[in-house]
């Protein structure tokens, strides 16, 4: 099973056609650009379905942040088509995290 963050916007845009695609790509590029200005990043990770020690709900593996500067919490995890997460089913899952800066600046998701 793979877990990914920001990559879903570009994959979705590739499925669109014509001017719709251009609008979606521009929107996703703006979202990625604004996310680059933040200090929290996430790596794609791959886990075996048989790995019963991994719990996506509590794991912060692949999430890079400064705990003194922000709190990071899992908001949702969906399959690549927007369906439910199933820990016993292989597939690509997109995790979304809420980042709350401790300096009281705007919260964001990644």
N, CA, C and O atoms as CSV, one atom per row, in Angstrom:
chain,resi,resn,atom,element,x,y,z
A,1,UNK,N,N,0.848,-1.163,0.000
A,1,UNK,CA,C,0.000,0.000,0.000
A,1,UNK,C,C,0.885,1.214,0.000
A,1,UNK,O,O,1.901,1.220,0.694
A,2,UNK,N,N,0.548,2.245,-0.746
A,2,UNK,CA,C,1.295,3.487,-0.754
A,2,UNK,C,C,0.487,4.585,-0.107
A,2,UNK,O,O,-0.742,4.582,-0.169
A,3,UNK,N,N,1.164,5.507,0.504
A,3,UNK,CA,C,0.480,6.646,1.096
A,3,UNK,C,C,1.095,7.887,0.485
A,3,UNK,O,O,2.318,8.023,0.451
A,4,UNK,N,N,0.265,8.788,0.003
A,4,UNK,CA,C,0.745,9.964,-0.693
A,4,UNK,C,C,0.004,11.184,-0.198
A,4,UNK,O,O,-1.104,11.088,0.329
A,5,UNK,N,N,0.634,12.339,-0.374
A,5,UNK,CA,C,-0.051,13.582,-0.058
A,5,UNK,C,C,-0.248,14.366,-1.338
A,5,UNK,O,O,-0.901,13.832,-2.235
A,6,UNK,N,N,0.218,15.495,-1.501
A,6,UNK,CA,C,-0.102,16.448,-2.548
A,6,UNK,C,C,-0.177,15.939,-3.980
A,6,UNK,O,O,-0.632,16.680,-4.851
A,7,UNK,N,N,0.240,14.731,-4.264
A,7,UNK,CA,C,0.293,14.265,-5.648
A,7,UNK,C,C,-1.075,14.080,-6.286
A,7,UNK,O,O,-1.155,14.038,-7.514
A,8,UNK,N,N,-2.132,13.970,-5.538
A,8,UNK,CA,C,-3.439,13.698,-6.114
A,8,UNK,C,C,-3.956,14.846,-6.980
A,8,UNK,O,O,-4.684,14.594,-7.940
A,9,UNK,N,N,-3.607,16.091,-6.677
A,9,UNK,CA,C,-4.099,17.225,-7.459
A,9,UNK,C,C,-3.611,17.138,-8.901
A,9,UNK,O,O,-4.389,17.357,-9.829
A,10,UNK,N,N,-2.347,16.824,-9.097
A,10,UNK,CA,C,-1.819,16.731,-10.446
A,10,UNK,C,C,-2.363,15.520,-11.181
A,10,UNK,O,O,-2.601,15.609,-12.385
A,11,UNK,N,N,-2.569,14.405,-10.521
A,11,UNK,CA,C,-3.141,13.227,-11.163
A,11,UNK,C,C,-4.560,13.518,-11.607
A,11,UNK,O,O,-4.966,13.099,-12.691
A,12,UNK,N,N,-5.320,14.225,-10.791
A,12,UNK,CA,C,-6.684,14.582,-11.139
A,12,UNK,C,C,-6.697,15.498,-12.355
A,12,UNK,O,O,-7.510,15.323,-13.263
A,13,UNK,N,N,-5.796,16.471,-12.372
A,13,UNK,CA,C,-5.742,17.410,-13.484
A,13,UNK,C,C,-5.430,16.693,-14.798
A,13,UNK,O,O,-5.941,17.083,-15.848
A,14,UNK,N,N,-4.617,15.676,-14.753
A,14,UNK,CA,C,-4.253,14.958,-15.970
A,14,UNK,C,C,-5.443,14.239,-16.579
A,14,UNK,O,O,-5.434,13.927,-17.770
A,15,UNK,N,N,-6.460,13.973,-15.784
A,15,UNK,CA,C,-7.640,13.286,-16.280
A,15,UNK,C,C,-8.622,14.242,-16.962
A,15,UNK,O,O,-9.542,13.786,-17.641
A,16,UNK,N,N,-8.451,15.536,-16.798
A,16,UNK,CA,C,-9.344,16.525,-17.385
A,16,UNK,C,C,-8.945,16.782,-18.836
A,16,UNK,O,O,-7.858,16.393,-19.264
A,17,UNK,N,N,-9.827,17.438,-19.589
A,17,UNK,CA,C,-9.508,17.747,-20.977
A,17,UNK,C,C,-9.689,19.228,-21.254
A,17,UNK,O,O,-10.422,19.914,-20.542
A,18,UNK,N,N,-9.013,19.728,-22.302
A,18,UNK,CA,C,-9.203,21.083,-22.795
A,18,UNK,C,C,-8.960,22.149,-21.756
A,18,UNK,O,O,-8.032,22.048,-20.953
A,19,UNK,N,N,-9.818,23.203,-21.769
A,19,UNK,CA,C,-9.650,24.335,-20.866
A,19,UNK,C,C,-9.867,23.927,-19.419
A,19,UNK,O,O,-9.327,24.554,-18.508
A,20,UNK,N,N,-10.653,22.882,-19.203
A,20,UNK,CA,C,-10.873,22.374,-17.849
A,20,UNK,C,C,-9.538,21.923,-17.256
A,20,UNK,O,O,-9.255,22.183,-16.087
A,21,UNK,N,N,-8.716,21.243,-18.070
A,21,UNK,CA,C,-7.421,20.763,-17.603
A,21,UNK,C,C,-6.531,21.947,-17.236
A,21,UNK,O,O,-5.880,21.926,-16.192
A,22,UNK,N,N,-6.495,22.961,-18.065
A,22,UNK,CA,C,-5.640,24.108,-17.807
A,22,UNK,C,C,-6.026,24.777,-16.491
A,22,UNK,O,O,-5.149,25.130,-15.702
A,23,UNK,N,N,-7.311,24.956,-16.244
A,23,UNK,CA,C,-7.785,25.562,-15.006
A,23,UNK,C,C,-7.378,24.728,-13.810
A,23,UNK,O,O,-6.901,25.266,-12.812
A,24,UNK,N,N,-7.562,23.414,-13.897
A,24,UNK,CA,C,-7.219,22.532,-12.781
A,24,UNK,C,C,-5.715,22.527,-12.524
A,24,UNK,O,O,-5.290,22.542,-11.369
A,25,UNK,N,N,-4.908,22.507,-13.577
A,25,UNK,CA,C,-3.455,22.497,-13.407
A,25,UNK,C,C,-3.008,23.783,-12.740
A,25,UNK,O,O,-2.185,23.748,-11.825
A,26,UNK,N,N,-3.539,24.927,-13.184
A,26,UNK,CA,C,-3.169,26.194,-12.577
A,26,UNK,C,C,-3.553,26.208,-11.103
A,26,UNK,O,O,-2.771,26.659,-10.266
A,27,UNK,N,N,-4.723,25.730,-10.785
A,27,UNK,CA,C,-5.172,25.710,-9.400
A,27,UNK,C,C,-4.279,24.807,-8.568
A,27,UNK,O,O,-3.909,25.168,-7.451
A,28,UNK,N,N,-3.924,23.630,-9.097
A,28,UNK,CA,C,-3.089,22.716,-8.323
A,28,UNK,C,C,-1.680,23.277,-8.163
A,28,UNK,O,O,-1.068,23.093,-7.111
A,29,UNK,N,N,-1.152,23.956,-9.179
A,29,UNK,CA,C,0.167,24.559,-9.058
A,29,UNK,C,C,0.169,25.651,-8.002
A,29,UNK,O,O,1.138,25.787,-7.256
A,30,UNK,N,N,-0.917,26.441,-7.927
A,30,UNK,CA,C,-1.008,27.468,-6.902
A,30,UNK,C,C,-1.045,26.836,-5.522
A,30,UNK,O,O,-0.405,27.334,-4.596
A,31,UNK,N,N,-1.777,25.756,-5.376
A,31,UNK,CA,C,-1.859,25.081,-4.083
A,31,UNK,C,C,-0.500,24.537,-3.685
A,31,UNK,O,O,-0.098,24.664,-2.529
A,32,UNK,N,N,0.213,23.932,-4.626
A,32,UNK,CA,C,1.531,23.385,-4.318
A,32,UNK,C,C,2.493,24.511,-3.992
A,32,UNK,O,O,3.296,24.377,-3.069
A,33,UNK,N,N,2.437,25.622,-4.724
A,33,UNK,CA,C,3.319,26.750,-4.460
A,33,UNK,C,C,3.083,27.291,-3.054
A,33,UNK,O,O,4.040,27.556,-2.326
A,34,UNK,N,N,1.826,27.456,-2.667
A,34,UNK,CA,C,1.559,27.978,-1.332
A,34,UNK,C,C,2.004,26.980,-0.275
A,34,UNK,O,O,2.423,27.385,0.810
A,35,UNK,N,N,1.923,25.685,-0.564
A,35,UNK,CA,C,2.375,24.680,0.382
A,35,UNK,C,C,3.896,24.703,0.513
A,35,UNK,O,O,4.419,24.400,1.585
A,36,UNK,N,N,4.621,25.058,-0.554
A,36,UNK,CA,C,6.077,25.090,-0.499
A,36,UNK,C,C,6.566,26.169,0.455
A,36,UNK,O,O,7.681,26.077,0.968
A,37,UNK,N,N,5.756,27.187,0.702
A,37,UNK,CA,C,6.129,28.250,1.609
A,37,UNK,C,C,5.991,27.813,3.065
A,37,UNK,O,O,6.316,28.584,3.968
A,38,UNK,N,N,5.530,26.625,3.303
A,38,UNK,CA,C,5.334,26.122,4.646
A,38,UNK,C,C,6.496,25.229,5.039
A,38,UNK,O,O,7.294,24.829,4.192
A,39,UNK,N,N,6.589,24.921,6.312
A,39,UNK,CA,C,7.725,24.140,6.778
A,39,UNK,C,C,7.432,22.648,6.885
A,39,UNK,O,O,8.360,21.871,7.110
A,40,UNK,N,N,6.196,22.220,6.734
A,40,UNK,CA,C,5.853,20.805,6.850
A,40,UNK,C,C,5.887,20.169,5.465
A,40,UNK,O,O,5.309,20.693,4.513
A,41,UNK,N,N,6.567,19.039,5.367
A,41,UNK,CA,C,6.609,18.286,4.122
A,41,UNK,C,C,6.268,16.833,4.411
A,41,UNK,O,O,6.378,16.367,5.546
A,42,UNK,N,N,5.852,16.124,3.367
A,42,UNK,CA,C,5.492,14.712,3.519
A,42,UNK,C,C,6.076,13.913,2.367
A,42,UNK,O,O,6.017,14.329,1.210
A,43,UNK,N,N,6.636,12.771,2.696
A,43,UNK,CA,C,7.176,11.854,1.693
A,43,UNK,C,C,6.143,10.776,1.388
A,43,UNK,O,O,5.325,10.425,2.239
A,44,UNK,N,N,6.189,10.255,0.165
A,44,UNK,CA,C,5.411,9.065,-0.155
A,44,UNK,C,C,6.083,7.892,0.544
A,44,UNK,O,O,7.309,7.788,0.542
A,45,UNK,N,N,5.300,7.020,1.131
A,45,UNK,CA,C,5.860,5.821,1.750
A,45,UNK,C,C,5.100,4.609,1.246
A,45,UNK,O,O,3.954,4.719,0.811
A,46,UNK,N,N,5.743,3.455,1.306
A,46,UNK,CA,C,5.124,2.206,0.879
A,46,UNK,C,C,5.212,1.220,2.028
A,46,UNK,O,O,6.272,1.051,2.631
A,47,UNK,N,N,4.110,0.577,2.327
A,47,UNK,CA,C,4.041,-0.421,3.391
A,47,UNK,C,C,3.375,-1.672,2.851
A,47,UNK,O,O,2.504,-1.597,1.984
A,48,UNK,N,N,3.783,-2.810,3.360
A,48,UNK,CA,C,3.140,-4.073,3.004
A,48,UNK,C,C,1.842,-4.193,3.786
A,48,UNK,O,O,1.782,-3.798,4.950
A,49,UNK,N,N,0.806,-4.733,3.163
A,49,UNK,CA,C,-0.466,-4.948,3.843
A,49,UNK,C,C,-0.246,-5.817,5.077
A,49,UNK,O,O,-0.948,-5.667,6.077
A,50,UNK,N,N,0.709,-6.709,5.010
A,50,UNK,CA,C,0.979,-7.617,6.134
A,50,UNK,C,C,1.712,-6.952,7.295
A,50,UNK,O,O,1.901,-7.579,8.338
A,51,UNK,N,N,2.131,-5.693,7.136
A,51,UNK,CA,C,2.844,-4.977,8.204
A,51,UNK,C,C,1.849,-4.551,9.278
A,51,UNK,O,O,1.267,-3.469,9.202
A,52,UNK,N,N,1.661,-5.407,10.276
A,52,UNK,CA,C,0.663,-5.114,11.309
A,52,UNK,C,C,1.196,-4.170,12.389
A,52,UNK,O,O,0.479,-3.858,13.340
A,53,UNK,N,N,2.451,-3.708,12.255
A,53,UNK,CA,C,2.983,-2.743,13.218
A,53,UNK,C,C,2.736,-1.304,12.777
A,53,UNK,O,O,2.894,-0.378,13.572
A,54,UNK,N,N,2.350,-1.109,11.518
A,54,UNK,CA,C,2.119,0.232,10.992
A,54,UNK,C,C,0.653,0.615,11.170
A,54,UNK,O,O,-0.244,-0.111,10.740
A,55,UNK,N,N,0.421,1.757,11.805
A,55,UNK,CA,C,-0.939,2.278,11.975
A,55,UNK,C,C,-0.974,3.692,11.400
A,55,UNK,O,O,-0.481,4.633,12.021
A,56,UNK,N,N,-1.554,3.835,10.220
A,56,UNK,CA,C,-1.565,5.125,9.536
A,56,UNK,C,C,-2.228,6.210,10.392
A,56,UNK,O,O,-1.881,7.386,10.282
A,57,UNK,N,N,-3.160,5.823,11.224
A,57,UNK,CA,C,-3.881,6.796,12.046
A,57,UNK,C,C,-2.976,7.496,13.067
A,57,UNK,O,O,-3.270,8.615,13.487
A,58,UNK,N,N,-1.893,6.853,13.462
A,58,UNK,CA,C,-1.008,7.442,14.472
A,58,UNK,C,C,0.430,7.628,14.002
A,58,UNK,O,O,1.197,8.323,14.668
A,59,UNK,N,N,0.814,7.041,12.895
A,59,UNK,CA,C,2.190,7.123,12.417
A,59,UNK,C,C,2.481,8.497,11.824
A,59,UNK,O,O,1.647,9.077,11.128
A,60,UNK,N,N,3.659,8.999,12.104
A,60,UNK,CA,C,4.111,10.253,11.490
A,60,UNK,C,C,5.312,9.973,10.579
A,60,UNK,O,O,6.072,10.881,10.240
A,61,UNK,N,N,5.467,8.721,10.193
A,61,UNK,CA,C,6.555,8.338,9.297
A,61,UNK,C,C,6.416,9.092,7.978
A,61,UNK,O,O,5.346,9.106,7.370
A,62,UNK,N,N,7.497,9.709,7.548
A,62,UNK,CA,C,7.487,10.456,6.293
A,62,UNK,C,C,7.005,11.887,6.423
A,62,UNK,O,O,7.059,12.638,5.448
A,63,UNK,N,N,6.536,12.290,7.594
A,63,UNK,CA,C,6.081,13.665,7.824
A,63,UNK,C,C,7.224,14.420,8.493
A,63,UNK,O,O,7.702,14.016,9.553
A,64,UNK,N,N,7.659,15.503,7.881
A,64,UNK,CA,C,8.787,16.286,8.398
A,64,UNK,C,C,8.277,17.642,8.881
A,64,UNK,O,O,7.744,18.436,8.105
A,65,UNK,N,N,8.451,17.889,10.180
A,65,UNK,CA,C,8.020,19.158,10.751
A,65,UNK,C,C,8.769,19.403,12.055
A,65,UNK,O,O,9.412,18.501,12.592
A,66,UNK,N,N,8.679,20.619,12.554
A,66,UNK,CA,C,9.309,21.006,13.806
A,66,UNK,C,C,8.225,21.048,14.879
A,66,UNK,O,O,7.390,21.952,14.881
A,67,UNK,N,N,8.232,20.088,15.779
A,67,UNK,CA,C,7.198,19.981,16.813
A,67,UNK,C,C,7.160,21.209,17.735
A,67,UNK,O,O,6.150,21.458,18.393
A,68,UNK,N,N,8.252,21.966,17.781
A,68,UNK,CA,C,8.258,23.187,18.580
A,68,UNK,C,C,7.536,24.328,17.878
A,68,UNK,O,O,7.136,25.301,18.518
A,69,UNK,N,N,7.368,24.211,16.547
A,69,UNK,CA,C,6.757,25.284,15.764
A,69,UNK,C,C,5.342,24.988,15.293
A,69,UNK,O,O,4.585,25.919,15.018
A,70,UNK,N,N,4.962,23.706,15.192
A,70,UNK,CA,C,3.632,23.381,14.694
A,70,UNK,C,C,3.154,22.035,15.216
A,70,UNK,O,O,3.947,21.164,15.575
A,71,UNK,N,N,1.833,21.891,15.247
A,71,UNK,CA,C,1.184,20.622,15.547
A,71,UNK,C,C,0.656,20.062,14.239
A,71,UNK,O,O,0.090,20.801,13.433
A,72,UNK,N,N,0.833,18.758,14.015
A,72,UNK,CA,C,0.384,18.115,12.794
A,72,UNK,C,C,-0.502,16.938,13.176
A,72,UNK,O,O,-0.118,16.083,13.974
A,73,UNK,N,N,-1.708,16.912,12.585
A,73,UNK,CA,C,-2.686,15.877,12.911
A,73,UNK,C,C,-3.298,15.321,11.632
A,73,UNK,O,O,-3.613,16.074,10.711
A,74,UNK,N,N,-3.467,13.996,11.575
A,74,UNK,CA,C,-4.133,13.370,10.434
A,74,UNK,C,C,-5.590,13.798,10.407
A,74,UNK,O,O,-6.298,13.680,11.407
A,75,UNK,N,N,-6.040,14.299,9.249
A,75,UNK,CA,C,-7.430,14.722,9.075
A,75,UNK,C,C,-8.232,13.635,8.378
A,75,UNK,O,O,-9.340,13.298,8.796
A,76,UNK,N,N,-7.654,13.089,7.303
A,76,UNK,CA,C,-8.370,12.056,6.559
A,76,UNK,C,C,-7.390,11.215,5.759
A,76,UNK,O,O,-6.259,11.619,5.488
A,77,UNK,N,N,-7.860,10.037,5.393
A,77,UNK,CA,C,-7.117,9.176,4.490
A,77,UNK,C,C,-8.132,8.490,3.589
A,77,UNK,O,O,-9.079,7.856,4.054
A,78,UNK,N,N,-7.909,8.634,2.295
A,78,UNK,CA,C,-8.829,8.103,1.277
A,78,UNK,C,C,-8.033,7.341,0.231
A,78,UNK,O,O,-6.833,7.561,0.068
A,79,UNK,N,N,-8.710,6.444,-0.477
A,79,UNK,CA,C,-8.015,5.809,-1.593
A,79,UNK,C,C,-7.914,6.826,-2.727
A,79,UNK,O,O,-8.513,7.899,-2.655
A,80,UNK,N,N,-7.174,6.497,-3.753
A,80,UNK,CA,C,-6.917,7.476,-4.815
A,80,UNK,C,C,-8.167,7.901,-5.584
A,80,UNK,O,O,-8.124,8.870,-6.342
A,81,UNK,N,N,-9.278,7.192,-5.398
A,81,UNK,CA,C,-10.544,7.562,-6.037
A,81,UNK,C,C,-11.493,8.256,-5.064
A,81,UNK,O,O,-12.653,8.505,-5.394
A,82,UNK,N,N,-10.996,8.571,-3.857
A,82,UNK,CA,C,-11.824,9.249,-2.865
A,82,UNK,C,C,-12.618,8.303,-1.978
A,82,UNK,O,O,-13.419,8.744,-1.154
A,83,UNK,N,N,-12.398,7.014,-2.143
A,83,UNK,CA,C,-13.106,6.022,-1.333
A,83,UNK,C,C,-12.461,5.828,0.033
A,83,UNK,O,O,-11.475,6.485,0.368
A,84,UNK,N,N,-13.020,4.938,0.796
A,84,UNK,CA,C,-12.567,4.698,2.159
A,84,UNK,C,C,-11.225,3.976,2.211
A,84,UNK,O,O,-10.862,3.236,1.297
A,85,UNK,N,N,-10.504,4.205,3.292
A,85,UNK,CA,C,-9.248,3.525,3.570
A,85,UNK,C,C,-9.545,2.165,4.198
A,85,UNK,O,O,-10.380,2.052,5.096
A,86,UNK,N,N,-8.854,1.144,3.718
A,86,UNK,CA,C,-8.975,-0.202,4.269
A,86,UNK,C,C,-7.568,-0.715,4.541
A,86,UNK,O,O,-6.798,-0.950,3.609
A,87,UNK,N,N,-7.234,-0.888,5.805
A,87,UNK,CA,C,-5.873,-1.290,6.162
A,87,UNK,C,C,-5.499,-2.669,5.625
A,87,UNK,O,O,-4.316,-2.980,5.488
A,88,UNK,N,N,-6.482,-3.481,5.324
A,88,UNK,CA,C,-6.209,-4.831,4.831
A,88,UNK,C,C,-6.268,-4.931,3.306
A,88,UNK,O,O,-6.183,-6.030,2.758
A,89,UNK,N,N,-6.410,-3.810,2.625
A,89,UNK,CA,C,-6.535,-3.809,1.167
A,89,UNK,C,C,-5.382,-3.010,0.561
A,89,UNK,O,O,-5.186,-1.840,0.891
A,90,UNK,N,N,-4.626,-3.647,-0.324
A,90,UNK,CA,C,-3.527,-2.962,-1.001
A,90,UNK,C,C,-4.079,-1.867,-1.902
A,90,UNK,O,O,-5.160,-2.017,-2.472
A,91,UNK,N,N,-3.352,-0.779,-2.032
A,91,UNK,CA,C,-3.763,0.306,-2.900
A,91,UNK,C,C,-2.983,1.559,-2.583
A,91,UNK,O,O,-2.115,1.556,-1.710
A,92,UNK,N,N,-3.288,2.630,-3.287
A,92,UNK,CA,C,-2.676,3.923,-3.028
A,92,UNK,C,C,-3.668,4.748,-2.236
A,92,UNK,O,O,-4.829,4.888,-2.620
A,93,UNK,N,N,-3.202,5.287,-1.136
A,93,UNK,CA,C,-4.055,6.077,-0.252
A,93,UNK,C,C,-3.459,7.474,-0.077
A,93,UNK,O,O,-2.242,7.633,0.017
A,94,UNK,N,N,-4.312,8.458,-0.035
A,94,UNK,CA,C,-3.904,9.850,0.113
A,94,UNK,C,C,-4.244,10.302,1.529
A,94,UNK,O,O,-5.409,10.306,1.927
A,95,UNK,N,N,-3.218,10.682,2.282
A,95,UNK,CA,C,-3.420,11.162,3.645
A,95,UNK,C,C,-3.380,12.685,3.634
A,95,UNK,O,O,-2.547,13.284,2.952
A,96,UNK,N,N,-4.275,13.307,4.385
A,96,UNK,CA,C,-4.311,14.759,4.522
A,96,UNK,C,C,-4.084,15.096,5.993
A,96,UNK,O,O,-4.716,14.523,6.881
A,97,UNK,N,N,-3.178,16.030,6.232
A,97,UNK,CA,C,-2.831,16.430,7.588
A,97,UNK,C,C,-3.161,17.900,7.815
A,97,UNK,O,O,-2.999,18.725,6.916
A,98,UNK,N,N,-3.621,18.222,9.012
A,98,UNK,CA,C,-3.852,19.606,9.420
A,98,UNK,C,C,-2.608,20.082,10.151
A,98,UNK,O,O,-2.124,19.427,11.074
A,99,UNK,N,N,-2.095,21.234,9.725
A,99,UNK,CA,C,-0.928,21.824,10.359
A,99,UNK,C,C,-1.383,23.104,11.065
A,99,UNK,O,O,-1.962,23.997,10.447
A,100,UNK,N,N,-1.111,23.174,12.365
A,100,UNK,CA,C,-1.475,24.345,13.160
A,100,UNK,C,C,-0.182,24.954,13.711
A,100,UNK,O,O,0.411,24.424,14.651
A,101,UNK,N,N,0.249,26.072,13.116
A,101,UNK,CA,C,1.463,26.729,13.607
A,101,UNK,C,C,1.252,27.262,15.025
A,101,UNK,O,O,0.197,27.810,15.343
A,102,UNK,N,N,2.253,27.097,15.854
A,102,UNK,CA,C,2.150,27.540,17.243
A,102,UNK,C,C,2.301,29.049,17.385
A,102,UNK,O,O,2.036,29.603,18.453
A,103,UNK,N,N,2.733,29.728,16.297
A,103,UNK,CA,C,2.840,31.187,16.347
A,103,UNK,C,C,1.511,31.861,16.008
A,103,UNK,O,O,1.448,33.077,15.828
A,104,UNK,N,N,0.465,31.065,15.925
A,104,UNK,CA,C,-0.917,31.535,15.669
A,104,UNK,C,C,-1.131,32.003,14.228
A,104,UNK,O,O,-2.153,32.627,13.944
A,105,UNK,N,N,-0.197,31.719,13.304
A,105,UNK,CA,C,-0.430,32.046,11.905
A,105,UNK,C,C,-1.464,31.048,11.355
A,105,UNK,O,O,-1.863,30.114,12.051
A,106,UNK,N,N,-1.885,31.252,10.124
A,106,UNK,CA,C,-2.959,30.449,9.535
A,106,UNK,C,C,-2.634,28.955,9.498
A,106,UNK,O,O,-1.519,28.556,9.160
A,107,UNK,N,N,-3.606,28.157,9.844
A,107,UNK,CA,C,-3.501,26.702,9.725
A,107,UNK,C,C,-3.671,26.319,8.263
A,107,UNK,O,O,-4.242,27.079,7.480
A,108,UNK,N,N,-3.182,25.155,7.897
A,108,UNK,CA,C,-3.305,24.685,6.525
A,108,UNK,C,C,-3.264,23.165,6.512
A,108,UNK,O,O,-2.897,22.534,7.503
A,109,UNK,N,N,-3.643,22.585,5.380
A,109,UNK,CA,C,-3.555,21.140,5.224
A,109,UNK,C,C,-2.472,20.802,4.230
A,109,UNK,O,O,-2.154,21.590,3.338
A,110,UNK,N,N,-1.913,19.626,4.394
A,110,UNK,CA,C,-0.919,19.138,3.431
A,110,UNK,C,C,-1.090,17.642,3.304
A,110,UNK,O,O,-0.363,17.000,2.546
